[in-house]
Structures are given as C-alpha cells and as structure tokens.
C-alpha cells in the first residue's frame, strides 16, 4: 500500500469525529453513531482504495451502518480489507464521558480477521512483554510473569480492565495479586492500545470486550510493536454458528496477532471525539472552526504520527447539525 494512503485515512476518521462530536452530551447515542457513520462513508468515497468492510457495525439490511461486505473507496486503488468503528464509545459521547474515538484499520485483501460481533477475551501488552505472556494462564500468573519481565514489584504493575459486572472475579484476582487496577468505563480499543505507550502508565490490558474492537486494537498494536491475544466467547449456539459462517475454525483456540492482522503493512487511524488518555477530543473554536487530535500509524515502517488539525467547519461535508 502507498504510504500516502495513511494521510488519506486520517481525513476519514477526522470527519467522522467532527460529525459525532456535535451530539456530545445530548443523550442520543444512536444519532451520534449515525452522524459518524454517514460522515465516514462519505469521506471514504474520496479515498483511492477498492475496499471491503470486513469489520463493521451491522449487516447489509441495517443501513445506515457501514455493513460487513460493503464496498468503500473510489475503486481506483489497491484491494484492501477495512475494519471500522465510526464511533467507539457511543455511551461516552451520549453522556459526555471520556475516551470516545473514531477508528479504522486497513490491510491488504484477505489479511484482517472477519471477527463476529460477539465478546472476545483479551490480553494486550506493549513491546517489552511481547512473546512472554499467554492468555491461557490465570491472571495471577500473567501479572507475575509481567512484573518479572519488567523488573518491577507487583505493587507497581498497573492493569487496565473495563468496569463491568462480568469482570468482578477478574478484579478480585488481580487485587489479591497485589497489582493496581485502572478501570475503564468505555473505550475498549484505546484501553488495549494504551499498553504500548509507556507514558500511559498501563502495563497490561485484560478482560473481555467486543471481538471487532479486538481486531482494531490488534491492528494498532501491530503498528506499535505490541501484542494482543484473543479468544472468542460465543454465548450460545447462534453465536457459534456465526463464527463458523465467518470462517472462524476452532473457536476455543487463542488467536494471535498474526491471526487477527496477518500482514505487516497494516494502516491504523483514530481521531478523538471526547478527551482521552491517548488523544484529545474535538474542541470547538471561534469562527466556525474545530480542532481535532488524531493518530495514524503504519506497521511496515513503524511510523506513528500524532496530528493536530484545525478545520473550517463551513468547508466540511458534515451531516445536519444537532438541534
């Protein structure tokens, strides 16, 4: 893929973030999500790719969501797989909370896992721990291995998990091990990525979250030299059948980074909608302007760009304003 494509992709997440941010704090997560999706689809039409959405927000009959199997791009560039989450953290935008992002990843055709929209058990870490941990180990063993590898006492290790009732047992096991826990209310993707940034203070990310978000985080960690392991958690027979139909074989095995992102030329872009630990949110300025903060990465080169942009809103093709 051409390296110039990375900067084209950040324009896609920027527009989705600008559109969704207008709904921040208005209590309507569906309108916020629709605005992000509509803007993302429109901007994709200007990008030189022949893309197929392999991870999206719905099926073909669930428009306006970017659905699995949808074609995106202007059909003049390389054939690629596309994973999207126009608004990761719908509740965060609706309630005015932190860590909402617009996110996408692109890889050569056939190299992104077609993850069904079910839960996935996850273990994410940065480059220093890559290859030293296993999702098959109990959490107590994992944190002990991590502390030994990092050369720090368990009391100095910080593990991030989503604050959910289903994680009560995990939280108790971690506390009993003596580590610190950082709870995340929303933002599964940003939580996993935080492990690859030393300044975040997060050493590990554990627990279950959405499988599509797991693949998006895996794409980012591929760019950052980190690691994500996952195991699909189908809740019933219907979800197990969905896994089979999407080409997932043994649903009990641990999925590696290579299983989820099977290429070293993956591109990742994210733009903050509400403020978070990694990116600032959309900030409105005088004169019909807005400021965005984005990250765009390419695994083939290891390049990580943080982009601060000021947009003149009257020149943007945004959906109708919230009223």
C-alpha positions in Angstrom: 0.0 0.0 0.0 1.2 3.5 -0.7 2.3 5.4 2.3 0.3 8.5 1.2 -2.8 6.4 2.0 -2.2 6.9 5.7 -2.9 10.6 5.5 -6.0 10.0 3.4 -7.4 7.6 6.1 -6.9 10.2 8.9 -9.2 12.5 6.9 -11.9 9.8 7.2 -11.7 9.5 11.0 -11.4 13.3 11.4 -14.7 13.9 9.6 -16.5 11.1 11.5 -15.3 12.6 14.8 -16.4 16.1 13.8 -19.8 14.8 12.9 -20.3 12.7 16.0 -19.0 15.4 18.4 -22.0 17.6 17.7 -24.0 15.1 19.7 -21.7 15.0 22.7 -23.7 15.1 26.0 -27.1 15.1 24.2 -28.1 11.6 25.4 -28.7 10.2 22.0 -26.1 7.6 21.2 -27.9 6.4 18.0 -27.9 9.8 16.4 -24.2 10.3 17.4 -23.4 6.9 15.8 -25.4 7.6 12.7 -23.7 11.0 12.2 -20.2 9.4 12.5 -21.2 6.6 10.1 -22.7 8.9 7.5 -19.6 11.2 7.5 -17.2 8.3 7.4 -18.9 6.7 4.4 -18.9 10.0 2.5 -15.2 10.6 3.1 -14.3 7.1 2.1 -15.7 7.9 -1.4 -12.6 10.2 -1.9 -10.0 7.6 -0.9 -8.1 5.7 -3.6 -8.8 2.1 -2.5 -11.0 -0.8 -3.5 -12.0 -1.6 0.0 -14.3 -4.2 1.5 -15.6 -3.8 5.0 -14.8 -7.0 7.0 -15.5 -5.5 10.4 -18.4 -3.0 10.5 -21.4 -2.1 12.6 -24.1 -4.2 11.0 -25.4 -6.3 8.2 -26.5 -5.2 4.7 -30.1 -4.6 5.8 -29.1 -2.4 8.8 -28.2 0.8 6.9 -27.0 3.5 7.6 -24.4 1.4 9.4 -21.2 0.6 7.5 -22.1 -3.1 7.0 -19.9 -6.2 6.6 -19.3 -6.7 2.9 -19.9 -3.1 1.9 -17.6 -1.7 -0.8 -15.8 1.6 0.2 -13.3 3.9 -1.6 -13.3 5.3 -5.1 -12.4 1.9 -6.6 -9.1 3.2 -8.1 -6.5 1.9 -5.7 -5.4 -1.4 -4.1 -7.8 -4.1 -2.9 -7.9 -3.9 0.8 -9.8 -5.2 3.9 -11.3 -2.4 6.0 -12.2 -2.5 9.7 -14.2 0.4 11.0 -15.8 1.7 14.2 -17.1 5.2 13.3 -17.9 5.8 17.0 -16.2 3.6 19.5 -17.8 4.6 22.8 -21.4 5.6 21.9 -22.3 5.9 25.6 -19.3 8.2 26.2 -20.5 10.7 23.5 -24.1 10.5 24.7 -23.2 11.2 28.3 -20.2 13.4 27.7 -17.7 11.0 29.1 -14.1 10.4 28.0 -12.3 8.0 25.5 -14.7 8.1 22.5 -12.9 7.6 19.2 -13.5 7.2 15.5 -11.3 4.3 14.4 -10.4 2.4 11.3 -7.7 -0.1 10.0 -6.8 -1.1 6.5 -4.7 -4.1 5.4 -4.2 -5.9 2.0 -7.1 -8.0 1.0 -7.6 -11.2 3.0 -5.5 -10.2 5.9 -7.9 -8.9 8.6 -9.8 -11.4 10.7 -13.6 -11.4 9.9 -14.5 -11.2 13.6 -18.2 -11.7 14.5 -19.8 -9.1 16.8 -19.5 -11.2 20.0 -17.3 -11.0 23.1 -13.6 -11.8 23.0 -11.3 -12.5 25.9 -8.2 -10.3 25.5 -4.7 -9.9 26.7 -2.9 -6.8 25.4 0.6 -5.6 26.2 3.4 -3.4 24.8 6.7 -4.4 23.1 8.6 -5.2 26.3 6.1 -8.0 27.1 5.5 -9.3 23.6 6.1 -13.1 23.4 6.4 -13.6 27.2 2.7 -14.0 28.2 -0.2 -16.3 27.5 -3.9 -15.9 27.5 -4.1 -19.5 28.7 -2.5 -18.5 32.1 -4.6 -17.4 35.0 -4.5 -13.6 35.6 -2.4 -14.1 38.7 0.3 -16.0 36.7 0.2 -13.4 33.9 0.8 -10.4 36.2 3.6 -12.3 38.0 5.3 -13.0 34.6 4.8 -9.4 33.5 6.3 -8.0 36.7 9.3 -10.3 36.5 9.9 -9.3 32.8 9.6 -5.6 33.5 11.7 -5.8 36.6 9.2 -4.2 38.9 7.3 -5.4 42.0 3.7 -6.5 41.6 2.6 -3.4 43.6 4.0 -1.2 40.8 2.2 -3.0 38.0 -1.0 -1.4 36.6 -3.6 -3.5 34.8 -6.5 -1.9 32.9 -9.9 -3.6 32.6 -13.3 -2.5 31.6 -15.5 -1.6 34.5 -18.2 -4.3 34.0 -20.0 -6.7 36.3 -18.7 -9.6 34.4 -15.1 -8.6 35.5 -15.8 -8.8 39.2 -14.0 -12.1 39.6 -11.1 -10.8 37.5 -10.8 -7.7 39.6 -10.7 -9.7 42.8 -8.0 -12.0 41.4 -5.9 -9.0 40.4 -6.3 -7.3 43.7 -5.3 -10.4 45.5 -2.1 -10.5 43.4 -1.2 -7.0 44.7 -1.3 -5.1 41.4 -3.0 -1.8 40.7 -6.2 -1.7 38.7 -7.2 1.1 36.3 -10.9 0.8 35.5 -12.1 2.0 32.1 -15.8 3.0 31.7 -15.7 2.9 27.9 -13.1 2.6 25.1 -12.1 -1.0 24.6 -9.7 -0.1 21.7 -8.0 2.8 23.5 -7.5 0.7 26.6 -5.7 -2.0 24.7 -3.5 0.5 22.8 -2.5 2.3 26.0 -0.3 -0.6 26.9 2.1 0.3 24.1 2.6 3.9 25.3 4.9 4.0 28.4 3.6 7.4 29.3 0.1 5.9 29.8 1.2 4.1 32.9 -0.7 1.0 31.8 1.3 -2.3 31.7 -1.4 -4.8 30.7 -5.0 -4.9 29.4 -7.1 -7.9 30.4 -10.8 -8.9 30.3 -13.5 -9.3 27.7 -14.8 -6.9 25.2 -16.1 -6.8 21.6 -14.3 -9.0 19.1 -14.4 -6.4 16.3 -12.7 -3.9 18.7 -10.1 -6.6 19.4 -9.1 -6.7 15.8 -8.9 -2.9 15.5 -6.7 -2.9 18.6 -4.6 -5.7 17.2 -4.0 -3.6 14.1 -2.8 -0.7 16.2 -0.6 -2.9 18.3 0.9 -4.4 15.1 2.0 -0.9 14.2 3.3 -0.2 17.7 5.2 -3.5 18.2 2.9 -4.7 20.9 0.8 -7.8 21.2 -2.8 -8.8 21.5 -4.1 -12.3 22.2 -7.8 -13.1 22.0 -10.3 -15.9 22.4 -13.8 -15.7 21.0 -16.6 -16.2 23.6 -19.8 -17.2 21.9 -22.7 -17.0 24.3 -24.9 -19.5 22.6 -25.3 -21.8 19.6 -26.4 -19.0 17.3 -23.2 -17.1 18.0 -21.1 -20.3 17.4 -22.8 -20.6 14.0 -22.0 -17.0 13.2 -18.3 -17.8 13.9 -18.4 -20.7 11.6 -20.1 -18.7 8.8 -17.5 -16.0 9.0 -14.7 -18.6 8.6 -13.5 -18.9 12.2 -12.4 -22.5 12.7 -11.6 -23.6 16.2 -13.3 -21.0 18.4 -11.7 -22.3 21.5 -8.1 -21.5 20.5 -6.1 -18.4 21.3 -6.0 -16.0 18.4 -2.6 -14.4 17.9 -1.8 -11.0 16.4 -0.9 -12.8 13.2 -4.4 -14.5 13.2 -6.1 -11.1 13.5 -3.8 -9.0 11.4 -2.0 -11.3 9.1 0.2 -8.7 7.3 2.9 -6.2 8.3 1.6 -3.5 6.0 -1.5 -2.6 8.1 -2.6 1.1 8.5 -4.4 2.4 11.5 -6.1 5.7 12.1 -8.0 7.1 15.1 -9.4 10.6 15.9 -10.5 11.6 19.4 -14.2 12.6 19.8 -14.2 13.2 23.5 -10.9 13.6 25.5 -8.9 10.6 26.5 -5.6 9.4 27.8 -4.2 9.0 24.2 -6.0 11.7 22.2 -7.7 14.9 22.9 -11.4 15.3 21.9 -12.9 17.6 19.3 -12.6 21.2 20.6 -14.7 24.0 19.1 -13.0 27.3 18.3 -14.3 30.8 17.4 -15.1 31.5 13.8 -16.8 28.2 12.9 -13.7 26.2 13.5 -12.8 23.0 15.4 -9.6 21.3 16.5 -9.1 17.5 16.2 -6.4 15.2 17.6 -5.5 12.0 15.7 -3.0 9.2 15.5 -2.1 7.5 12.2 0.3 4.5 12.1 1.8 2.2 9.5 3.2 -1.2 10.6 5.5 -1.6 7.6 7.6 1.4 8.7 6.7 1.7 12.4 5.9 5.3 11.8 3.5 6.9 14.3 2.1 10.3 13.6 0.1 12.5 16.0 -1.8 15.0 14.0 -3.4 18.2 15.4 -5.7 19.8 12.8 -7.9 22.9 12.7 -10.9 22.6 10.5 -13.1 25.3 9.0 -16.5 23.7 9.5 -18.2 25.6 6.7 -15.9 23.8 4.3 -16.8 20.3 5.6 -19.4 17.9 4.3 -21.0 17.2 7.7 -24.4 15.7 8.3 -27.2 18.0 9.5 -26.4 19.7 12.8 -27.8 18.5 16.1 -30.6 20.9 17.2 
